[in-house]
């Protein structure tokens, strides 16, 4: 078995995990302060992950072990589970089924869980025009977990956008697995700043909720676009923020006139919520 040992944890090396999947990793796990990436053959890896080392190890059923240790993630009224744990969702909770490793955002990282919890705390079913359900924009959608969660929680519809075209068909498949029709959630390649970023066939160019699981520097760069996409007093949910970078995000939101800024901390990670300017 060929295993690439990368120093760090799944949290500290979060930004590098997609690079390992893209390079051909067949599985990832954390053990003893080391991220272990399993490969069928030795391959050239990007510079960002060049600080590890290749090792030949005895064959083992790593997939069985991975499945054995993976547990459901409760996030507000939603429980995020892999397909083989669907039956373990507690009564009264909304199951959100995501296949681990398909794309970034499986719910097992604090940033995704915090965002789903924040969406769950909003009454999405009663927001939007005439209380028909919130219009939600998920920026950097990845596996689509946040857009799908919004739809399950009662949003009228959600649009997930990502600059990585590989994620879009995966997000669409995840929506189908969870029984969310295309009339309720759509996914598209794109980024903020495209004028307008509309929900296909609906003519919507502003949203009641914008949620983004990115990182502090991108939140700083996109703060003005977040404001432009939101209705007055619309809800903004930002995560993927290291606590040491909170001042950068606070300053960006203050610069763009956001109000009611609140923070939720989970270890080294933070979630920030705010309200869009009134006009």
C-alpha positions in Angstrom: 0.0 0.0 0.0 1.4 3.4 -1.0 0.7 6.1 1.7 1.7 9.8 1.6 2.4 11.1 5.1 1.7 14.8 5.4 2.4 16.6 8.8 -0.6 18.2 10.4 -4.3 17.4 10.9 -7.3 17.4 8.7 -8.2 20.8 10.2 -4.8 22.5 9.8 -4.3 21.1 6.3 -7.9 21.7 5.2 -6.9 23.8 2.3 -4.7 21.0 0.9 -7.2 18.2 1.0 -8.7 18.9 -2.3 -5.3 19.0 -3.9 -4.7 15.4 -2.6 -8.0 14.2 -3.9 -7.3 15.9 -7.3 -3.9 14.2 -7.4 -5.5 10.8 -7.2 -5.8 10.0 -3.5 -8.2 7.1 -2.9 -8.7 8.0 0.8 -7.6 10.4 3.5 -7.4 10.0 7.3 -5.8 11.6 10.3 -3.7 9.6 12.7 -1.2 10.8 15.3 -0.8 14.3 14.0 -0.3 13.1 10.4 -2.7 13.2 7.4 -2.4 9.9 5.6 -3.3 10.0 1.9 -3.7 6.6 0.2 -2.7 6.3 -3.5 -2.6 3.4 -6.0 0.6 4.7 -7.6 3.2 7.3 -6.7 2.4 10.6 -8.4 3.7 14.1 -8.6 2.1 16.3 -6.0 1.6 20.1 -6.0 4.1 22.3 -4.1 1.6 23.1 -1.4 1.8 19.4 -0.2 5.4 18.7 -1.0 6.4 18.7 2.7 5.3 15.1 3.2 6.9 11.7 2.5 5.9 8.6 0.6 5.8 5.3 2.5 5.1 1.7 1.5 2.9 0.0 4.1 1.3 -3.3 4.5 -2.1 -3.6 2.9 -5.2 -3.0 5.0 -8.8 -2.3 4.5 -8.6 1.5 5.1 -12.0 2.1 3.7 -13.7 -0.3 6.2 -11.8 1.5 9.0 -12.8 4.9 7.7 -16.5 3.9 7.6 -16.2 2.4 11.1 -15.0 5.6 12.6 -17.2 8.1 10.7 -20.2 9.3 12.8 -23.2 11.4 11.9 -22.9 15.2 12.5 -25.7 17.0 14.2 -26.0 20.6 13.1 -29.1 22.4 14.4 -32.1 20.6 13.0 -30.0 18.8 10.4 -28.0 15.6 10.7 -25.3 15.1 8.1 -24.6 11.5 7.3 -22.8 9.3 4.8 -25.2 7.0 2.9 -24.4 3.9 5.1 -25.5 5.8 8.3 -28.8 7.2 7.0 -30.7 5.0 9.5 -28.9 6.5 12.5 -30.5 9.9 12.0 -32.6 10.7 15.1 -36.4 11.2 14.8 -37.2 14.8 14.2 -33.9 15.6 12.5 -33.5 16.3 8.8 -31.1 13.8 7.2 -28.6 15.3 4.7 -26.8 12.5 2.9 -23.3 13.4 1.6 -20.8 10.9 0.3 -17.4 11.7 2.0 -14.6 12.6 -0.4 -16.7 13.7 -3.3 -15.9 17.4 -2.9 -15.1 19.9 -0.2 -17.8 20.2 2.5 -19.0 16.9 4.1 -20.2 18.4 7.4 -17.4 16.8 9.4 -15.4 20.0 9.6 -16.3 22.7 12.1 -16.7 25.4 9.5 -19.4 23.4 7.6 -21.2 22.4 10.8 -21.3 26.0 12.1 -22.8 27.2 8.8 -25.5 24.6 8.8 -26.3 25.4 12.5 -26.6 29.1 11.6 -28.9 28.3 8.6 -31.0 26.1 11.0 -31.4 29.0 13.4 -33.1 31.1 10.7 -36.7 30.5 9.9 -36.0 30.0 6.2 -39.5 28.8 5.4 -41.1 32.2 6.3 -38.6 34.5 4.7 -38.7 35.7 1.1 -41.5 37.5 -0.9 -44.9 36.9 0.8 -43.3 34.4 3.1 -42.8 31.8 0.3 -39.4 30.8 1.6 -36.0 32.4 1.7 -33.9 32.9 -1.4 -30.4 31.6 -0.5 -27.1 32.1 -2.2 -24.3 29.7 -1.3 -20.9 31.1 -2.4 -18.2 28.4 -2.8 -20.7 25.6 -2.7 -18.3 22.7 -3.1 -20.4 19.5 -2.5 -23.5 21.7 -2.3 -24.1 20.8 1.4 -25.1 24.3 2.5 -27.4 25.0 -0.4 -29.0 21.6 0.1 -29.3 22.2 3.8 -31.1 25.5 3.1 -33.6 23.8 0.9 -34.2 21.0 3.4 -34.8 23.7 6.1 -37.5 25.4 4.1 -35.8 27.9 1.7 -37.9 28.7 -1.4 -34.9 28.0 -3.5 -31.1 28.2 -3.2 -28.3 28.8 -5.7 -24.9 27.4 -5.2 -21.9 28.8 -7.1 -18.3 27.7 -7.3 -15.3 28.6 -9.4 -14.4 24.9 -9.6 -16.4 23.3 -12.4 -15.7 19.8 -11.1 -17.8 20.4 -8.0 -21.0 21.4 -9.9 -22.1 17.9 -11.1 -21.2 16.5 -7.7 -23.4 19.1 -6.0 -26.3 18.3 -8.4 -25.9 14.6 -7.7 -26.0 15.3 -3.9 -29.2 17.3 -4.3 -30.8 14.4 -6.2 -29.7 11.9 -3.5 -31.4 14.1 -0.9 -34.6 14.4 -3.0 -34.3 18.2 -3.6 -35.6 19.0 -7.1 -33.9 21.4 -9.5 -36.8 23.8 -8.9 -35.6 24.3 -5.3 -31.8 24.3 -5.7 -29.5 25.0 -8.6 -25.7 24.9 -9.0 -23.6 26.9 -11.4 -20.0 27.7 -12.1 -19.3 31.3 -11.3 -18.3 33.9 -8.8 -19.6 37.1 -7.3 -19.2 40.2 -9.3 -20.9 38.8 -12.3 -23.8 41.2 -13.0 -26.3 40.0 -12.0 -25.8 36.6 -10.4 -29.3 35.4 -11.0 -31.2 32.2 -10.0 -31.8 30.5 -13.4 -35.4 30.9 -14.7 -36.5 32.8 -11.6 -35.1 36.3 -12.4 -33.8 36.7 -8.9 -30.8 38.9 -8.5 -30.9 39.6 -4.7 -31.1 37.1 -1.9 -32.5 37.0 1.6 -29.5 35.0 2.8 -25.9 34.7 1.6 -23.8 32.0 3.1 -20.1 31.5 2.3 -17.6 29.0 3.6 -14.4 30.4 2.2 -11.6 32.1 4.2 -11.0 35.5 5.8 -9.0 37.1 2.9 -11.7 36.2 0.4 -14.5 37.5 2.7 -12.6 40.7 2.9 -12.3 40.9 -0.9 -16.0 39.9 -1.4 -17.7 41.9 1.4 -19.0 44.5 -1.0 -20.4 41.9 -3.3 -22.1 40.2 -0.4 -23.9 43.5 0.3 -24.8 43.9 -3.3 -26.4 40.4 -3.5 -28.5 40.8 -0.3 -31.8 42.4 0.2 -31.8 45.2 2.8 -31.3 43.7 6.3 -30.7 40.3 4.6 -28.7 37.7 6.6 -25.0 37.1 5.9 -23.3 33.9 7.2 -19.6 33.7 6.9 -17.4 30.8 8.0 -14.0 29.2 7.2 -12.4 32.0 9.3 -9.5 31.3 11.5 -10.0 33.2 14.8 -6.7 35.0 14.4 -8.2 36.5 11.1 -11.4 37.8 12.7 -10.2 41.4 12.8 -9.9 41.4 9.0 -13.5 40.2 8.6 -14.8 42.6 11.2 -13.2 45.5 9.4 -14.5 44.4 6.0 -18.1 44.2 7.3 -17.8 47.5 9.0 -16.5 49.1 5.8 -19.5 47.9 3.8 -22.1 49.0 6.4 -23.1 45.6 7.8 -24.8 45.7 11.2 -25.6 43.3 14.1 -22.2 41.5 13.6 -22.0 38.4 15.8 -19.3 35.7 16.2 -19.4 32.0 17.1 -16.1 30.3 18.0 -15.2 26.6 17.7 -11.6 26.0 18.6 -9.5 27.8 16.0 -12.4 28.4 13.7 -15.1 31.2 13.7 -18.4 31.9 12.1 -19.6 35.4 11.7 -23.2 36.5 11.1 -24.4 40.0 10.1 -27.2 42.0 8.6 -27.0 43.8 5.3 -27.2 47.6 5.1 -30.8 48.9 5.1 -30.2 51.0 2.0 
